[in-house]
Amino acid sequence: MDAVNSRRIVGEGTSARDWAAWSGLETLPVLEPSTLVPEGSRVVIVAPHPDDEVLGTGGLLARLGRLGRDVLLIAVTDGTASHPGSSSWPVERLAAARPRETREALSRLGLAHVEVERLELPDGALPSHEGRLAGLLGERLRPEDVVLATWRMDGHPDHEAVGRAAFRASAALETRFVEVPIWTWHWARPGDARVPWSRARRILLDEPTLALKRRATAAYVSQLDPDPSTGRAPLLPPHVLARLLRSFEVVLT
C-alpha cells in the first residue's frame, strides 16, 4: 500500500473513545501559547478551507487573543467544493456563506478584529497550485512570524499541499513553522508509527476556552447540517467533531 492510500479518509475512522483511552496523548509535553508565539511575534494561520482554522487551532487562537498577540488568518480557499451537485448549497451560495461563517466563528472566539486574507484558490485542487500558493504566502509572511498550517501528511490532498507550500514559504524566510494535524485523527491509530509523536505538543484548553471553541465551530452551519437536496450527511458529523473538540489541541513543532 502506498503512503497516500495508507492515510485514506474513509468510514468513521478511529473513534474519539479510542484516542481518549490511549495514555500517549496525556504524556505529550504541554506547550504554552506564550512560548509558541512570543511577545512581539505574529501568528499566521494558513487554513485550506473555512473551518480548519477553528477545528485545528480554535482554542489556541482564543488563548493568543487573550495574550494580545497579533493574528493573521490566510484563507486559502472559500470551501466551494464541499457540496458537489447540491441545489441547497450551490457554489455561489458557499462562496458567500463560508467566509461569513469564518468571521462569525472568529467573533465567537473574541477575535472579531482579526485580519483575514482570502486567496480564493480552487477548493479541491490545491496540489496543482502549490507553487503559486507558496509564492503568495511568501509575499505575506514576515521573518518574526510563527506560521501554523495543516500537516504535510494529514491525509487530505488540500491540507497536505497547504502544509508543503507553507513550509516552503516559511523556510525561505526562516520563520518558525508549526504543523496542525486535523484529519490525522481519522486515519491514524493510537501510537501510529506514521505520526511523528516526538514532535507533538499539547496546548491545554480550560473549560471556558473549550466552550468558546464549541461555539465557534457551531458557526459553520453549512458543514454541520445534512444536505436535503442530495441526502448527504453533514460534512462535520458528531464522530468527527468529537475528535477535535477536546480539552487540548495538538501541534507538531
C-alpha positions, 0 to 999 in steps of 0.5 A: 500500500502506498503512503497516500492510500495508507492515510485514506479518509474513509468510514468513521475512522478511529473513534474519539473513545479510542484516542481518549483511552490511549495514555500517549496523548496525556504524556505529550509535553504541554506547550504554552501559547506564550512560548509558541508565539512570543511577545512581539511575534505574529501568528499566521494561520494558513487554513485550506478551507473555512473551518480548519482554522477553528477545528485545528487551532480554535482554542489556541487562537482564543488563548493568543487573543487573550495574550494580545498577540497579533493574528493573521488568518490566510484563507486559502480557499472559500470551501466551494467544493464541499457540496458537489451537485447540491441545489441547497448549497450551490457554489455561489451560495458557499462562496458567500456563506463560508467566509461569513461563517469564518468571521462569525466563528472568529467573533465567537472566539473574541477575535472579531478584529482579526485580519483575514486574507482570502486567496480564493484558490480552487477548493479541491485542487490545491496540489496543482497550485502549490507553487503559486500558493507558496509564492503568495504566502511568501509575499505575506509572511514576515521573518518574526512570524510563527506560521501554523498550517495543516500537516504535510501528511494529514491525509487530505490532498488540500491540507497536505499541499497547504502544509508543503507550500507553507513550509516552503514559504516559511523556510525561505524566510526562516520563520518558525513553522508549526504543523496542525494535524486535523484529519490525522485523527481519522486515519491514524491509530493510537501510537501510529508509527506514521505520526511523528509523536516526538514532535507533538505538543499539547496546548491545554484548553480550560473549560471556558476556552473549550466552550468558546471553541464549541461555539465557534465551530457551531458557526459553520452551519453549512458543514454541520447540517445534512444536505436535503437536496442530495441526502448527504450527511453533514460534512462535520458529523458528531464522530468527527467533531468529537475528535477535535473538540477536546480539552487540548489541541495538538501541534507538531513543532 
